Amino acid sequence: MLYVYDLAESPKHRLTCEYGERMSLLAQDALGHYLAIAGSDRQIGLWHVEARQPTGWRWALGGVPVSLAVSQDGSKWAAGLENGMLCLGDMTRADQSPTCWPGHRGPVTALQFADQGRVLLSAGVDGRLLAWDTSKFRVLSRPVAHAAAVSLLVALPDSSLAFTGSKDYSGAVCDWASGRCRFLTQPTRQEWLMARFSPCGMLLATVTIPANLEIWHAPSGYRLTPPLPLPAPPRAIQWLSREECAVLCQNGELCVWRLPELPDGDANTLMAQWQQISGLQLIGDTVRPINVEHWQHLSWQRQQP
């Protein structure tokens, strides 16, 4: 059963869609117009959010999907299958069968579109991150290979940056356009749970299990903060602005870390000015924190109804 809530109306107002126990994956375009649905029935279904009803369009797959993504403009969907195949479909053509091709050795664990849908990033249990040309279905680059399965893939939509986290506790910030990666060094071996790039792409916030938040300088891969403990396991992470990162915890508490105000400008100007504000020292490609007194932790407890 799929429940769709309208937050502008009463919390009790919801629309339901019968998909049974077969549904296991959801993905939505950036504008919130369409919701793609997939499951063990080896089909992709499409829900029209504004019309509040399914479109009735279905695309058959040649295997069980284990990952799903929708392009930012809502024109394409992509599915990663249990058998390592990748499938790409046109969300504007119900009569057109998806194009499928071999991608990974084993299940495809994560998918993300980039470059306005022209590039598809895929990661799998084989530890590889691949960048695909969605018009020619060929590999553009193979930025990274972890020693174990990739469990987390996060891409910056308007950039060529992507983050991968592996089951072997390694993490990497990769530029899929150049194929170059910088591995992140964790002080403790903890599993990656979620990650989010800041709007400017300079910073990366990651959450590891059990419940620690860390802020990284994305271009250099250097950790700017010590592990910041969360009061409870997290549910979601989001940058509220270029200076504020928020984590919603399972106990209902919202934690916001406020950074020094970031000036406008390109990457070099940004870091040169910011190090004067925050006490960061830039040495070559390495960013070293001199002090963390400028990092402020604000916290709000959700009021019980």
N, C-alpha and C positions, 0 to 999 in steps of 0.2 A: 504494500500500500504506500503510495506517495502522497504526502500532505504538502500543500502549498499555502503559505500564510501571507495575508496582506497586512503588513505592520501598521498601515495607516488606519486600519479598521480594528474592530474588536479582536482580541487575541483568540476568541472562540470562533471567529470567522475563518474558515479554512476550506480549501477545495481539495478533493481527493481524486486520485487516479489509480485504477486497479492495475497493478503489474505483478501481483502475487509475490512469491518469494524469489522470483528470478532476478529482480532488480538489485544491483549492488554498486553501480557507479553512476555519478552525476557530474556534469560539467556545464558551465554557463559562459556565454560570451560576455565581453566587457561592458556592453550596454544593457545587459539584463533582458534582452528580448527573447532569447531561446534557451531552453534547458535540454541538454542531451542526456539520454538515459540508456544504460546498457546493463546486461546481466548474463546469467548462465544460459539463457535461451539463445545466445549467439546472435542477438539482434541489437541494432541501435534504434531507439525511438526518440521522437522530438516533441517537446512540450512548448507551446506558445504562451509565454508568461503574461503578456498584456491581454490576450484573449481568454486567458485562464482555462485553457483546455488543450488537450493533445492535438497535434496536427494530423495524426493518423498516418504519418509517413514512417516507414520502416525500411531499414537496410540490413540485409543478411550478411553475416560474417562467417569465415571459414574456420572459426575456433572460438574458444571462450575468452572474452576480453577481461584483462586484469588492470588496464589503465585506460583513461579516456581524457580527451582535451578538446576544447572548442577555440577557434581563432578569435582574436579580439573583436573583429568586425562581424562575427557570426556567420561567415560564409563557408567555413570548412569545419569538419570534425575529424578527429584522428583517434584510432583505437589501437592499443597494444595488446597482442594476444598471448595466451599461455604458451603457445608453440613458438614464440619468438617473431611471428609475423607482425608487420605494421599495415594498417588499413587507413586510407584517406578517402573521405567522402565530401561531396558538394551538398551543403545544407539547403541550397536553392533548387536542387533537382532530385525529386523523389524517384524519378524513373531511371536514374543513372546509378549503376552499380558501383560500389567503392573499388578503388585500386588498392591491391594488396601486394606486398613484396617482403622477402626475408630481411630481417633487421638484426636480430640478436640471437645468441646461443642460449636459449631458454626464455622464460617469461619476460615480457617488457614491463618493468615495474613503474615507470613514470614517463609522462609526456608533457611537453610545453611547446606552444607556438611562439615564434619570435619574428621580428622584422615584418610586422603587419600580415602575418600568415604565410609569408614566402618561405619561411624556414620552420622546420619541425625538429625539436630536440627530443631525443629518446634515450632512455637509460634502462638497463636490464640487470638480471642476476649475474650476467657475465662480467659486471663491473665496468662496462664501457658507457661512455657518453658519445652519442653520434649526432651530428647536425646534418639534416637532409634538405635538399632543394625540393619543395613541394610541387613544382611544375615538371621536373624531370625525374623525380624519385631516385636521385643519386646522392651519395655521401659528399658533403662539402668539406667536412673535417671530422677528425676523431680526437677531440681535445684531451681526453683523460681516460685512463684505465685503472680502476681500483682493484685491489686484491680480492675483494668480496663484492657481493651484490650492492647495487646502488639503491638505497631506501628513500632518498629524498632528492628531488630536483626542483629548483626554483630559478626562473629566468626573469630578467628585467625587460619588460615588453619593448621599450623604446631604445634598447641598447643591445650589444652583443655579449653582455655579461650573463653568466649562469653559475649557480652554485650546486654542487653535488655532495651529498653525504652518503657514506658507505657503511655497511654492516661491520667493516673492520675498524670503525671509528675514525677513519680518515675523512677529511673534507677538502674541497678544492673550489676555488673561484676561477672560472674559465672564460676565456674570450673565444667564442665559437668561430668568429670570423678569422682570427689568426691561428686558432688551434692551440694557443698557449694557456697554461694553467699555473696557478700558485696554490700549493697545498697549505692548509691551515694546520697549525700545531696546537693541539689541545694539551693543557697541563695535566689533565686526567683523561683516561679513556672512557668516554661516555657516548652513548648512542645519540645521533642527531634526531631530533623530533620535528622541528619546523624552523624555517628561516624566512627572512624578508629583506630585500634591498630597500635602502632609503630612496626617496623620490629622485635625488640627484645621482644616485648610483655610487656615491663615494663610500657609503657605510653599509654594513651588513649586520643584521641582528640575527642571532641563532639561539635556539633553545635546545638544551640537551636533557636527557633523562638522567636523574630524576626530575629536577626542576631548577635549572640554572640558565640565566640569560647572559649572553656575551655579545659585545659590540666589536666589530672588526673594521679595519680600513680595507675596503674591497680590492682596490688596485694592487696593493702590496701583500695582502693576506696577513697583515699583522694584527694581533689582538690588542685592542685599545683599553679594554677593561678587564679586571679580574672577573671570575664567575660571580654573577650577581644572583643570590638565592631568591627564588620565588616562594611565596607563602603556601602555594599548593601547585599541583600539576597544572600545566597550562592548557587552555582550549584554543586560543587564537593569538596571533601576534600581528601588529599593524603599526606602521609609521603614521602618526597623526600629522606630522609636518617634517621638515628637514631636521628639526631639533628634538622632536619628541617621539619616543618609541613606547608603545603600549602593549601590555600582555594581559589578556583576560584569563583568570585562573578558574579552576573547577569549583572553588568555594565561593565564586561570585565576586571576588575581589579584583579590581582593575588596578594594575600597577603601571605607572608611567615614569619613564626615565627621561629627564630633561637634560639635553646636552647644551653646551655653549652655543650661542646664536651663530649660525653659519653665514658668512658673507656670500654675495653673489659673485659669479665669475667662473672661469674654466677650472679644471682640476688643479692645475699648478697654482693658480692664484688663490683658489679656495684653501688649499692646504697651507700655503705660505702665510695667509692671514689668520687662518684658524689656529695655527700653532702658537701665535701670539696671544690669542684669546684663551685657549684651553690649556696651555702649558705642554703642548705636544712638540716633540723635536723631530724634524724630518732630516734623516741622514741617508742620502742616496735614495734607494727605493724602500727604505725601512722607516716606519713610523714608530717612535718610542715614547711611551707615556712618561712624562716627568712627574706628574701628580694626577690624582683623580678627584681632587677636592671640588672641581667644577661640575662634577656629575651629581645631579640631584635626583633623589628618589622620592616621588610623590605617590601616594596610595589612597584609593577611595574604596570604602566597603559598600557593596550594594545594599540598599535598604530593603528589608523584608516587607512584602505586601501585607 
